[in-house]
Amino acid sequence: QVQLVESGGGLVQAGGSLRLSCAASGSISSINVMGWYRQAPGKQRELVGVTTSGGSTNYVDFVKGRFTISRDRAKNTVYLQMNSLKPEDTAVYYCSVIVLTGASYWGQGTQVTVSS
């Protein structure tokens, strides 16, 4: 079992920045992939980016160059640095992990609102 707690969401003006955090606890050693997703009102949840235990990180096209995922293994925390935010980035952002068994766990989500 892995527990995830996101923080760092809020209201920001277009062009601004936010950093989201996702603190993991529980069976930390079993985590294989950590990722960020988002869900805007009326839309399906979509992938933002992932980082693997091997250190590789991949992003979807619409955040490339603006968002950065980093991981602090000592703190069992993954971050999502979001720069040059746009109103269309408004969504609930979720942290998710996939463990070695293939099971996935989700955080409760944190709201990000970008005003124009």
SEMARZA-85441 format. One line per field, with one value per atom (N, C-alpha, C, O): atom name; x, y, z. Coordinates in nm, 2 decimals. Layout:
atome	CA:... .
px	X:... .
py	Y:... .
pz	Z:... .
END
This chain:
atome	N:CA:C:O:N:CA:C:O:N:CA:C:O:N:CA:C:O:N:CA:C:O:N:CA:C:O:N:CA:C:O:N:CA:C:O:N:CA:C:O:N:CA:C:O:N:CA:C:O:N:CA:C:O:N:CA:C:O:N:CA:C:O:N:CA:C:O:N:CA:C:O:N:CA:C:O:N:CA:C:O:N:CA:C:O:N:CA:C:O:N:CA:C:O:N:CA:C:O:N:CA:C:O:N:CA:C:O:N:CA:C:O:N:CA:C:O:N:CA:C:O:N:CA:C:O:N:CA:C:O:N:CA:C:O:N:CA:C:O:N:CA:C:O:N:CA:C:O:N:CA:C:O:N:CA:C:O:N:CA:C:O:N:CA:C:O:N:CA:C:O:N:CA:C:O:N:CA:C:O:N:CA:C:O:N:CA:C:O:N:CA:C:O:N:CA:C:O:N:CA:C:O:N:CA:C:O:N:CA:C:O:N:CA:C:O:N:CA:C:O:N:CA:C:O:N:CA:C:O:N:CA:C:O:N:CA:C:O:N:CA:C:O:N:CA:C:O:N:CA:C:O:N:CA:C:O:N:CA:C:O:N:CA:C:O:N:CA:C:O:N:CA:C:O:N:CA:C:O:N:CA:C:O:N:CA:C:O:N:CA:C:O:N:CA:C:O:N:CA:C:O:N:CA:C:O:N:CA:C:O:N:CA:C:O:N:CA:C:O:N:CA:C:O:N:CA:C:O:N:CA:C:O:N:CA:C:O:N:CA:C:O:N:CA:C:O:N:CA:C:O:N:CA:C:O:N:CA:C:O:N:CA:C:O:N:CA:C:O:N:CA:C:O:N:CA:C:O:N:CA:C:O:N:CA:C:O:N:CA:C:O:N:CA:C:O:N:CA:C:O:N:CA:C:O:N:CA:C:O:N:CA:C:O:N:CA:C:O:N:CA:C:O:N:CA:C:O:N:CA:C:O:N:CA:C:O:N:CA:C:O:N:CA:C:O:N:CA:C:O:N:CA:C:O:N:CA:C:O:N:CA:C:O:N:CA:C:O:N:CA:C:O:N:CA:C:O:N:CA:C:O:N:CA:C:O:N:CA:C:O:N:CA:C:O:N:CA:C:O:N:CA:C:O:N:CA:C:O:N:CA:C:O:N:CA:C:O:N:CA:C:O .
px	0.08:0.00:0.09:0.19:0.04:0.11:0.01:-0.10:0.04:-0.04:0.02:0.15:-0.06:-0.01:-0.08:-0.21:-0.01:-0.07:-0.02:0.10:-0.10:-0.06:-0.08:-0.16:0.00:-0.01:0.04:0.11:0.02:0.08:-0.01:0.03:-0.14:-0.23:-0.27:-0.25:-0.34:-0.39:-0.44:-0.45:-0.45:-0.49:-0.37:-0.30:-0.35:-0.24:-0.28:-0.37:-0.22:-0.25:-0.18:-0.08:-0.24:-0.17:-0.03:0.00:0.06:0.20:0.28:0.40:0.20:0.27:0.31:0.31:0.36:0.41:0.36:0.32:0.35:0.32:0.41:0.45:0.43:0.50:0.41:0.38:0.37:0.30:0.39:0.49:0.35:0.43:0.34:0.22:0.40:0.33:0.42:0.52:0.37:0.45:0.40:0.28:0.49:0.45:0.49:0.59:0.40:0.43:0.38:0.30:0.43:0.39:0.50:0.61:0.46:0.56:0.64:0.62:0.72:0.79:0.89:0.90:0.95:1.05:0.98:1.06:0.85:0.79:0.75:0.69:0.77:0.72:0.81:0.94:0.75:0.82:0.81:0.91:0.69:0.66:0.58:0.49:0.62:0.54:0.50:0.58:0.38:0.33:0.23:0.18:0.21:0.11:0.00:0.03:-0.12:-0.24:-0.32:-0.30:-0.41:-0.50:-0.64:-0.65:-0.74:-0.87:-0.94:-0.96:-0.97:-1.04:-1.19:-1.24:-1.27:-1.42:-1.48:-1.45:-1.55:-1.62:-1.53:-1.58:-1.41:-1.32:-1.26:-1.27:-1.21:-1.15:-1.01:-0.95:-0.97:-0.84:-0.74:-0.75:-0.63:-0.53:-0.39:-0.37:-0.30:-0.16:-0.09:-0.11:-0.01:0.08:0.22:0.29:0.27:0.40:0.43:0.36:0.54:0.58:0.73:0.80:0.77:0.91:0.93:0.85:1.03:1.04:1.15:1.23:1.16:1.26:1.40:1.50:1.41:1.53:1.58:1.69:1.49:1.54:1.49:1.51:1.42:1.37:1.24:1.16:1.22:1.10:1.04:1.12:0.91:0.84:0.72:0.66:0.70:0.59:0.50:0.54:0.37:0.29:0.32:0.38:0.29:0.33:0.28:0.36:0.16:0.11:0.17:0.14:0.26:0.33:0.48:0.56:0.53:0.68:0.73:0.68:0.84:0.90:0.84:0.90:0.73:0.67:0.67:0.69:0.64:0.63:0.75:0.81:0.80:0.91:0.88:0.83:0.90:0.88:1.02:1.11:1.02:1.15:1.11:1.00:1.21:1.18:1.29:1.41:1.25:1.35:1.33:1.24:1.42:1.41:1.42:1.36:1.50:1.52:1.39:1.37:1.31:1.19:1.07:0.96:1.09:0.98:0.88:0.76:0.92:0.84:0.87:0.98:0.76:0.78:0.71:0.61:0.77:0.73:0.68:0.73:0.60:0.56:0.57:0.49:0.68:0.70:0.63:0.66:0.54:0.46:0.49:0.46:0.54:0.57:0.49:0.43:0.48:0.41:0.27:0.22:0.20:0.07:-0.03:-0.03:-0.12:-0.23:-0.37:-0.38:-0.47:-0.60:-0.64:-0.71:-0.60:-0.64:-0.57:-0.60:-0.47:-0.41:-0.49:-0.46:-0.60:-0.69:-0.75:-0.81:-0.73:-0.77:-0.74:-0.67:-0.79:-0.75:-0.63:-0.64:-0.52:-0.40:-0.38:-0.39:-0.36:-0.34:-0.20:-0.15:-0.15:-0.03:-0.07:-0.17:0.00:-0.02:0.11:0.21:0.11:0.22:0.18:0.07:0.27:0.26:0.37:0.49:0.33:0.42:0.47:0.41:0.56:0.62:0.52:0.54:0.41:0.31:0.22:0.14:0.23:0.14:0.02:-0.05:0.00:-0.11:-0.08:0.04:-0.18:-0.16:-0.24:-0.34:-0.18:-0.24:-0.25:-0.17:-0.35:-0.38:-0.39:-0.43:-0.35:-0.37:-0.51:-0.59:-0.54:-0.67:-0.69:-0.80:-0.58:-0.59:-0.57:-0.60:-0.52:-0.51:-0.55:-0.51:-0.63:-0.69:-0.59:-0.52:-0.58:-0.50:-0.59:-0.65:-0.60:-0.68:-0.59:-0.53:-0.60:-0.52:-0.62:-0.70:-0.60:-0.69:-0.63:-0.51:-0.72:-0.67:-0.65:-0.61 .
py	-0.12:0.00:0.12:0.13:0.22:0.35:0.46:0.46:0.55:0.67:0.79:0.81:0.87:0.99:1.12:1.11:1.22:1.35:1.46:1.49:1.52:1.64:1.77:1.78:1.87:2.00:2.10:2.06:2.23:2.33:2.39:2.49:2.35:2.41:2.54:2.59:2.61:2.74:2.82:2.77:2.95:3.04:3.13:3.18:3.13:3.21:3.27:3.23:3.39:3.46:3.39:3.32:3.40:3.35:3.40:3.52:3.31:3.35:3.32:3.32:3.29:3.26:3.12:3.04:3.09:2.96:2.90:2.97:2.77:2.70:2.57:2.52:2.53:2.40:2.31:2.34:2.19:2.10:1.99:1.96:1.94:1.84:1.72:1.73:1.60:1.47:1.39:1.34:1.38:1.30:1.16:1.14:1.07:0.93:0.86:0.90:0.77:0.70:0.55:0.53:0.47:0.33:0.24:0.25:0.16:0.07:0.15:0.12:0.24:0.33:0.25:0.29:0.15:0.08:0.01:-0.04:-0.01:-0.08:0.01:-0.03:0.14:0.24:0.23:0.23:0.21:0.20:0.33:0.38:0.38:0.50:0.60:0.56:0.72:0.83:0.93:0.96:0.97:1.06:1.16:1.15:1.25:1.36:1.35:1.34:1.37:1.37:1.50:1.56:1.53:1.64:1.61:1.54:1.68:1.66:1.80:1.85:1.85:1.98:1.95:1.84:2.05:2.03:1.99:2.04:1.88:1.83:1.75:1.71:1.73:1.65:1.53:1.52:1.44:1.32:1.35:1.45:1.27:1.28:1.25:1.16:1.33:1.32:1.32:1.38:1.25:1.24:1.38:1.44:1.41:1.53:1.49:1.53:1.40:1.35:1.24:1.23:1.16:1.06:1.05:1.10:1.00:0.98:0.83:0.79:0.76:0.62:0.61:0.70:0.49:0.46:0.46:0.48:0.44:0.45:0.59:0.61:0.69:0.83:0.90:1.02:0.83:0.89:0.97:0.92:1.07:1.15:1.19:1.22:1.18:1.20:1.29:1.28:1.38:1.47:1.46:1.42:1.50:1.52:1.65:1.74:1.66:1.77:1.91:2.00:1.91:2.04:2.10:2.22:2.03:2.09:2.09:2.15:2.04:2.04:2.18:2.26:2.20:2.33:2.42:2.52:2.38:2.46:2.39:2.45:2.26:2.18:2.09:2.04:2.08:1.99:1.90:1.95:1.77:1.68:1.64:1.62:1.65:1.61:1.52:1.52:1.45:1.36:1.37:1.37:1.38:1.38:1.25:1.23:1.16:1.02:1.02:0.94:1.11:1.12:1.16:1.11:1.24:1.29:1.21:1.24:1.11:1.03:1.13:1.11:1.23:1.33:1.35:1.35:1.37:1.41:1.55:1.58:1.63:1.76:1.79:1.72:1.88:1.93:2.08:2.15:2.12:2.27:2.31:2.26:2.41:2.45:2.60:2.68:2.63:2.77:2.81:2.73:2.94:2.99:2.94:2.89:2.94:2.88:2.95:3.07:2.87:2.92:2.89:2.80:2.97:2.94:2.79:2.73:2.74:2.60:2.50:2.38:2.54:2.45:2.43:2.35:2.51:2.49:2.35:2.31:2.29:2.15:2.11:2.18:1.99:1.92:1.84:1.76:1.85:1.78:1.66:1.68:1.54:1.42:1.36:1.36:1.31:1.24:1.09:1.05:1.01:0.87:0.79:0.84:0.67:0.58:0.45:0.40:0.38:0.24:0.16:0.19:0.06:-0.02:-0.14:-0.17:-0.22:-0.33:-0.43:-0.51:-0.45:-0.55:-0.50:-0.58:-0.38:-0.32:-0.25:-0.18:-0.25:-0.18:-0.03:0.01:0.05:0.20:0.26:0.21:0.37:0.44:0.59:0.64:0.66:0.80:0.88:0.84:1.01:1.10:1.16:1.13:1.26:1.31:1.43:1.47:1.48:1.58:1.72:1.74:1.81:1.95:2.05:2.03:2.14:2.23:2.34:2.40:2.35:2.46:2.55:2.49:2.67:2.77:2.88:2.95:2.89:3.00:3.10:3.07:3.22:3.33:3.40:3.42:3.45:3.52:3.67:3.75 .
pz	0.00:0.00:0.00:0.07:-0.08:-0.08:-0.06:-0.12:0.02:0.04:-0.02:-0.01:-0.08:-0.15:-0.11:-0.10:-0.08:-0.04:-0.12:-0.12:-0.20:-0.28:-0.21:-0.12:-0.25:-0.19:-0.29:-0.39:-0.27:-0.35:-0.45:-0.52:-0.47:-0.56:-0.51:-0.40:-0.60:-0.57:-0.69:-0.80:-0.67:-0.77:-0.82:-0.73:-0.95:-1.00:-1.13:-1.20:-1.16:-1.29:-1.40:-1.39:-1.52:-1.64:-1.65:-1.63:-1.69:-1.69:-1.57:-1.56:-1.46:-1.33:-1.32:-1.41:-1.19:-1.17:-1.04:-0.95:-1.03:-0.91:-0.90:-1.01:-0.78:-0.76:-0.68:-0.56:-0.74:-0.66:-0.60:-0.66:-0.49:-0.42:-0.40:-0.38:-0.40:-0.37:-0.28:-0.32:-0.16:-0.06:-0.05:-0.03:-0.06:-0.06:0.07:0.13:0.12:0.24:0.22:0.13:0.31:0.30:0.23:0.27:0.13:0.07:-0.04:-0.16:0.01:-0.08:-0.18:-0.30:-0.13:-0.21:-0.33:-0.42:-0.33:-0.44:-0.55:-0.65:-0.53:-0.64:-0.76:-0.75:-0.87:-1.00:-1.08:-1.14:-1.09:-1.17:-1.09:-1.02:-1.10:-1.03:-1.14:-1.23:-1.14:-1.24:-1.19:-1.08:-1.28:-1.25:-1.36:-1.48:-1.32:-1.41:-1.38:-1.27:-1.47:-1.43:-1.49:-1.59:-1.43:-1.48:-1.47:-1.36:-1.59:-1.60:-1.59:-1.62:-1.55:-1.54:-1.67:-1.78:-1.66:-1.78:-1.88:-1.98:-1.84:-1.92:-1.85:-1.73:-1.93:-1.87:-1.81:-1.85:-1.72:-1.66:-1.76:-1.84:-1.77:-1.87:-1.80:-1.70:-1.87:-1.82:-1.85:-1.95:-1.75:-1.76:-1.79:-1.88:-1.70:-1.72:-1.62:-1.52:-1.64:-1.55:-1.53:-1.62:-1.42:-1.40:-1.34:-1.26:-1.39:-1.35:-1.25:-1.22:-1.19:-1.09:-1.15:-1.09:-1.29:-1.36:-1.38:-1.43:-1.36:-1.37:-1.50:-1.51:-1.58:-1.70:-1.68:-1.59:-1.75:-1.73:-1.87:-1.96:-1.88:-2.01:-1.98:-1.88:-2.08:-2.07:-2.19:-2.30:-2.17:-2.29:-2.36:-2.30:-2.48:-2.57:-2.51:-2.52:-2.46:-2.42:-2.30:-2.26:-2.23:-2.11:-2.13:-2.05:-2.24:-2.27:-2.27:-2.34:-2.20:-2.19:-2.09:-2.06:-2.03:-1.93:-1.79:-1.69:-1.79:-1.67:-1.65:-1.75:-1.53:-1.50:-1.38:-1.27:-1.39:-1.28:-1.22:-1.30:-1.09:-1.02:-0.90:-0.86:-0.86:-0.75:-0.64:-0.68:-0.52:-0.41:-0.33:-0.26:-0.36:-0.30:-0.15:-0.08:-0.10:0.04:0.12:0.23:0.05:0.11:0.06:0.10:-0.03:-0.09:-0.15:-0.13:-0.22:-0.27:-0.42:-0.46:-0.50:-0.64:-0.65:-0.59:-0.74:-0.76:-0.90:-0.99:-0.92:-1.05:-1.05:-1.00:-1.12:-1.13:-1.26:-1.37:-1.24:-1.36:-1.38:-1.29:-1.49:-1.53:-1.65:-1.72:-1.67:-1.79:-1.79:-1.90:-1.68:-1.67:-1.76:-1.77:-1.81:-1.90:-1.84:-1.76:-1.87:-1.82:-1.85:-1.77:-1.96:-1.99:-1.91:-1.92:-1.83:-1.73:-1.60:-1.52:-1.59:-1.48:-1.47:-1.56:-1.36:-1.34:-1.20:-1.12:-1.16:-1.04:-1.08:-1.17:-1.01:-1.04:-0.94:-0.82:-1.00:-0.92:-0.93:-1.04:-0.82:-0.82:-0.83:-0.76:-0.90:-0.91:-0.91:-0.96:-0.85:-0.86:-0.91:-0.88:-0.97:-1.01:-0.94:-0.95:-0.86:-0.79:-0.87:-0.98:-0.82:-0.90:-0.93:-1.03:-0.85:-0.88:-0.99:-1.04:-1.03:-1.13:-1.08:-1.15:-0.95:-0.89:-0.89:-0.89:-0.90:-0.90:-0.78:-0.73:-0.73:-0.62:-0.66:-0.74:-0.61:-0.64:-0.51:-0.41:-0.53:-0.43:-0.44:-0.52:-0.35:-0.34:-0.44:-0.46:-0.49:-0.59:-0.53:-0.41:-0.60:-0.56:-0.67:-0.79:-0.64:-0.74:-0.79:-0.70:-0.91:-0.97:-1.06:-1.15:-1.03:-1.11:-1.16:-1.09:-1.29:-1.36:-1.42:-1.50:-1.37:-1.42:-1.54:-1.55:-1.62:-1.74:-1.72:-1.80 .
END
